[in-house]
Every structure is written in C-alpha cells, then in structure tokens.
Amino acid sequence: MDSRKDGMRGRFTVLLAGMLLLLLQCLVAPAPSVKAAALEFTDSLKASLEKTAEAAGGTTKTRLLKQYNDLAALDKQLKAQDAKINSQRLSNEARLVEVRKQISNLDADKIRKLDSQAKTARSKLQPLLNLHSTLNKQASAVKSRKDKSLYKSLKQQADAMKPAIELARLHIRNREAELKAAKSEKTRRTKEIRTVLSQIDAVKVKIKAERSAVSSKNKSMATEWKNFKTALKNKDAGRASDTLNRATKLSNQVLTHKQNMYKLETQISEIIAKAAAKINSK
C-alpha cells in the first residue's frame, strides 16, 4: 500500500513539475516586439560625455553635446512610437477575435427560428402524410385481392385527402426552402466577410518586413552605441561625434520604419472595421 502511495505521489510530483514548466514557458514566451535598441542615457554616461566634450572644447564640444541631446530626444520618440504600435496591435487582435466570433454567430437566431419552424411543420403534418400513405397502401393491397367495395372506400378517403396533402407538402417545402436559403445566405456572407479579413495577411507581410528592417538597424545601432562608449572612455571626441552621427541616422531610419508599421496596423484596423460593417449590414 505504501509503495503504491509513494508511486502515486511520484507521478503527481512529475505532473505538477511539468505543468509548472509549461506555465513558466507561457509566461516568458516572447511576444512580437518592435522595441528600440537598448540605448542607455545614464547620468554616468552623460558625465563622461561632458568630460570628453569639455576636453575637446570649441565647436566640437557644442556639436557633441547637441548630437547627444538630439539622439536622446529621438530615442524618446522611438519609445513613444513603440507604445503606439503595440497599443494598436493589441486593439486589432482583440477586435479581430470579436469579429470572428460574430462571424460564427452570423444569423444564428434567424436560422434557429427557421429550423424550429421547419421541424415543427414536419412534426405536425407528418401524421397526416403517413395516414394518406397508409390509405393508399391499403387500397393497393385490397385491389390485389379484388375487393372492389373496400378498395373504392379506401381510394375515396385517400383522394379526399389530396388537397390537404398538397397543402401540407407545400407548407413543409416552403419552411425547408426558407431554412436552406438562410443557410446559403449565411455561407455567402461569411465567405464575403472572410475575404475582407484575408486582406490582413498581405498587410502583416509588410509589417514583418518593416520589423525585420528595424531589427537589422537596431543591431547596427547597438554596435555604434558600444563604439560611442568606447570613444568616451578614450576621450576621443572626434570618434564619439562620428558614432553619434551614425547612430542618429540609424535612429531616424528606424523611426520611419516604425511609423510605417503604425500606418500598417491602422490599415488592419480599417480592414477589421470594414468586415464588422458587413456583419451589421443586412
């Protein structure tokens, strides 16, 4: 008994560990990111810059300090752009989930109602149809036995029911035709709306290209930043200025890419809105 309990405890421990590991992976899984290169504008770095600028003096000092401040301001712009992009992306994702749910429920109430009406019509009128069928079968059976009197009676009853039978069949056909038409209309509208949403795929390809360009330039910017800090350590004002100049050019390029990304996310928002409008249109 004890060994069995120990075995169960062991399996439970392994299962719990596996679940915790899975949870941890979910928590740390990286989301699509457009973050800026890690440029750290610290007080110690600013002090080192000021020493190098002071040692250089003159126009070099002025230029170096201005380049640094301009890049710091540009870095703030990049971070603000990141926030805009991520906010729009999250909004798009939430709205897309909502719209897809609406597509799944498209005309659901109408179809349920028509389905219920068709089933009710069939259920109420089927006994009448069955009776008519039974009378005809009985008449055929009696006819084969050459019982003319009973055959005539059964045949008259069956024939008398014909108008009601035709009306019953017509009623059932109409209800089923309405249900079929509603389902076909839902299929048509669903396809039309999903065709609109499929335009998002092409926009996402463009976003991916912009994100790739940002990533590439961020790597170059990180290298320039490293070289800048080395130049400050060596009090090399000329090299520090050159690296800041290249870093600024790269940052402006990244800003353009991120502005493009935001415009593309806005395009996705517009596509989703267009699809939502089609859902609400009748």
C-alpha positions in Angstrom: 0.0 0.0 0.0 2.8 2.4 1.0 4.7 1.7 -2.2 1.6 2.4 -4.2 1.1 5.7 -2.4 4.7 6.6 -3.0 4.3 5.8 -6.7 1.2 8.0 -7.0 3.0 10.8 -5.1 5.9 10.5 -7.5 3.7 10.7 -10.6 1.8 13.6 -9.1 5.1 15.4 -8.5 6.3 14.8 -12.1 2.9 16.0 -13.4 3.0 19.1 -11.2 6.6 19.9 -12.3 5.6 19.5 -15.9 2.6 21.9 -15.5 4.7 24.5 -13.7 7.3 24.3 -16.5 4.6 24.8 -19.2 3.2 27.7 -17.2 6.6 29.3 -16.9 7.2 28.9 -20.7 3.9 30.6 -21.4 4.8 33.5 -19.1 8.2 34.1 -20.6 7.3 33.4 -24.2 8.3 36.4 -26.2 5.6 38.4 -28.0 6.2 40.2 -31.3 8.3 43.2 -30.4 9.3 46.5 -32.1 11.3 47.8 -29.2 14.1 50.2 -29.8 17.8 49.4 -29.5 19.0 49.4 -25.9 20.5 52.9 -25.8 21.0 53.9 -22.1 21.3 57.6 -21.4 22.6 57.3 -17.9 23.9 60.1 -15.6 27.4 58.5 -15.6 27.4 58.3 -19.4 26.3 62.0 -19.6 29.1 62.9 -17.2 31.7 61.0 -19.3 30.4 62.8 -22.4 30.7 66.2 -20.8 34.3 65.5 -19.7 35.2 64.4 -23.3 33.4 67.5 -24.7 35.0 69.8 -22.3 38.4 68.5 -23.1 37.7 69.0 -26.9 36.3 72.5 -26.4 35.1 74.9 -29.0 32.7 73.8 -31.7 33.4 70.2 -31.1 32.1 70.5 -27.6 29.0 72.2 -28.8 28.4 69.7 -31.6 29.0 66.7 -29.4 26.6 67.8 -26.7 23.9 68.7 -29.3 24.3 65.3 -31.0 23.9 63.5 -27.7 20.8 65.5 -26.8 19.3 65.1 -30.2 19.8 61.3 -30.1 18.3 61.2 -26.6 15.2 63.1 -27.8 15.0 60.8 -30.8 15.2 57.7 -28.6 12.1 59.0 -26.6 10.3 59.4 -30.0 11.1 55.8 -30.8 9.8 54.5 -27.4 6.6 56.6 -27.9 6.2 55.1 -31.3 6.7 51.6 -29.8 3.8 52.3 -27.4 1.5 53.4 -30.2 2.3 50.4 -32.4 1.8 47.9 -29.6 -1.4 49.6 -28.4 -2.9 49.5 -31.9 -1.7 45.9 -32.4 -3.4 44.7 -29.2 -6.6 46.6 -30.1 -6.6 44.9 -33.5 -6.1 41.5 -32.0 -9.0 42.0 -29.5 -11.3 43.4 -32.2 -10.4 40.5 -34.6 -11.3 37.9 -32.0 -14.7 39.7 -31.5 -15.4 39.9 -35.2 -14.6 36.3 -35.8 -16.9 35.3 -33.0 -19.6 37.5 -34.7 -19.0 35.7 -38.0 -19.5 32.3 -36.2 -22.8 33.5 -34.8 -23.9 35.2 -38.0 -27.7 34.9 -38.5 -27.7 32.2 -35.7 -31.1 33.4 -34.2 -32.7 33.5 -37.6 -31.5 30.1 -38.6 -32.5 28.6 -35.3 -36.0 30.0 -35.7 -36.4 28.7 -39.3 -35.0 25.3 -38.3 -37.5 25.1 -35.5 -40.4 26.1 -37.8 -39.3 23.5 -40.4 -39.1 20.8 -37.7 -42.5 21.8 -36.2 -44.2 21.8 -39.7 -42.8 18.3 -40.4 -43.7 17.1 -36.9 -47.3 18.4 -37.1 -48.1 17.4 -40.7 -46.2 14.1 -40.8 -49.1 12.1 -39.2 -51.4 13.4 -42.0 -48.9 12.4 -44.7 -48.5 9.0 -43.0 -52.2 8.4 -42.9 -52.6 9.3 -46.6 -49.7 6.9 -47.4 -51.3 4.1 -45.3 -54.7 4.5 -47.1 -53.0 4.3 -50.5 -51.1 1.2 -49.4 -54.2 -0.5 -48.0 -56.1 0.4 -51.2 -53.4 -1.3 -53.3 -53.4 -4.4 -51.1 -57.2 -4.7 -51.3 -57.2 -4.1 -55.0 -54.9 -7.1 -55.5 -57.4 -9.2 -53.6 -60.2 -7.9 -55.9 -62.3 -6.5 -53.0 -63.8 -3.7 -55.1 -66.1 -2.3 -52.4 -63.4 -1.8 -49.8 -60.9 -0.6 -52.4 -63.4 2.0 -53.5 -63.9 3.2 -50.0 -60.2 3.4 -49.2 -59.5 5.1 -52.5 -62.2 7.7 -51.9 -60.8 8.5 -48.5 -57.3 8.9 -49.9 -58.4 11.0 -52.8 -60.4 13.3 -50.4 -57.2 14.0 -48.5 -55.3 15.1 -51.6 -55.9 18.9 -51.3 -54.9 18.8 -47.7 -51.9 16.6 -48.5 -50.7 19.0 -51.2 -51.0 22.0 -48.9 -49.1 20.1 -46.2 -46.3 19.2 -48.5 -46.2 22.8 -49.8 -46.0 24.1 -46.3 -43.2 21.8 -45.4 -41.3 22.5 -48.6 -41.6 26.3 -48.0 -40.3 26.1 -44.4 -37.4 23.9 -45.5 -36.7 26.1 -48.5 -36.6 29.2 -46.2 -34.1 27.4 -43.9 -32.0 26.3 -46.8 -32.0 29.9 -48.2 -31.0 31.3 -44.8 -28.1 28.8 -44.5 -26.9 29.6 -48.1 -27.1 33.4 -47.3 -25.0 32.9 -44.2 -22.4 30.9 -46.1 -22.3 33.6 -48.8 -22.0 36.4 -46.2 -19.4 34.5 -44.2 -17.3 34.0 -47.3 -17.6 37.7 -48.2 -16.6 38.9 -44.8 -13.7 36.4 -44.5 -12.5 37.6 -47.9 -12.3 41.1 -46.5 -10.4 39.9 -43.4 -8.0 37.9 -45.7 -6.6 41.3 -46.8 -4.9 41.4 -43.3 -2.4 38.7 -44.4 -0.8 40.9 -47.0 -0.5 43.8 -44.5 1.1 41.5 -41.9 3.7 40.5 -44.5 4.6 44.2 -44.9 4.7 44.6 -41.1 7.1 41.7 -40.9 9.4 43.3 -43.4 9.4 46.6 -41.5 10.1 44.7 -38.2 13.0 42.9 -39.9 14.4 46.2 -41.1 14.1 47.6 -37.6 15.9 44.6 -36.1 18.7 44.9 -38.5 19.2 48.6 -37.9 18.9 48.1 -34.1 21.9 45.7 -34.3 23.9 48.3 -36.2 22.8 51.0 -33.7 23.9 48.8 -30.8 27.3 48.5 -32.3 27.6 52.3 -32.8 26.5 52.8 -29.2 29.2 50.4 -28.0 31.7 52.3 -30.1 30.5 55.6 -28.7 31.0 54.5 -25.1 34.5 53.2 -26.0 35.3 56.6 -27.6 34.2 58.4 -24.4 36.4 56.1 -22.4 39.3 57.0 -24.6 38.3 60.7 -24.6 38.2 60.6 -28.4 35.7 63.4 -29.2 36.0 63.0 -33.0 35.2 59.3 -32.9 32.4 59.9 -30.4 30.9 62.5 -32.7 31.1 60.2 -35.7 29.4 57.3 -33.9 26.6 59.6 -32.6 26.1 60.9 -36.2 25.7 57.3 -37.5 23.5 56.3 -34.6 21.2 59.3 -35.2 20.9 58.4 -38.9 20.1 54.8 -38.0 17.5 56.0 -35.4 15.8 58.2 -37.9 15.6 55.3 -40.3 14.2 53.1 -37.5 11.6 55.8 -36.7 10.5 55.8 -40.4 10.1 52.0 -40.3 8.1 52.2 -37.1 5.9 55.0 -38.4 5.2 52.7 -41.4 4.4 49.9 -39.0 1.9 52.0 -37.2 0.3 53.0 -40.5 0.0 49.3 -41.4 -1.6 48.5 -38.1 -4.0 51.3 -38.8 -4.8 49.6 -42.1 -5.5 46.4 -40.3 -7.9 48.3 -38.0 -9.7 49.7 -41.1 -10.0 46.2 -42.7 -11.5 44.8 -39.4 -13.9 47.8 -39.3 -14.9 47.1 -42.9 -15.6 43.4 -42.1 -17.6 44.4 -39.0 -19.7 46.8 -41.1 -20.6 43.9 -43.4 -21.6 41.8 -40.4 -24.0 44.5 -39.2 -25.4 45.2 -42.7 -28.5 43.2 -43.8 
